[in-house]
Amino acid sequence: MNERIKELADKVATLMPGVYNIEYESGKSGVEFTEDALEKFAELIVRECILELGISKKCDPYTGELFVCEHNAVLDEQIDMLKEIFGVEE
């Protein structure tokens, strides 16, 4: 599993009850989420994606001011789409 995803799963485990470590008959272990914890985990992943899109915006290297350009407009549309599809609010 990706290290960042593990970090997000650990964050959910500390934020709310309902995350359980389980051992499978095959000897492997895993994490089982309640519905609320799974929803929070998914929300954290979507927020992480939104954050990465925001970081990708182009700006003036000296002032940090965002450029008004097609690249940034497309990223804003993608961010808005993710928020709407997954119901993530600020």
C-alpha positions, 0 to 999 in steps of 0.5 A: 500500500502507498505510504501516504494512504497508510498515513491517511488511514492512521489519521482516520484511526486516531480521529474516530472510532471504528477502525479495526486491525484484523487478521485473516485466516490466510495469515495476512492482516488488514484494516477494517473500517466502519461506514463512518470511518470509511467515509472519512478516509475517502474524504481525506483522499479527495482532500489530498487530491484537491490539495495537489491540484491547488499546488499545481497552479502556476504563479509568479515565482517572485510574488507568489501571485497566481496567474490568470491563465487557462491552466489555472482555470482548468485546475479550478474546474477540476477542483470544483468538480471533485468537491461536487462529486464527492460532497467535500466542502471547504 
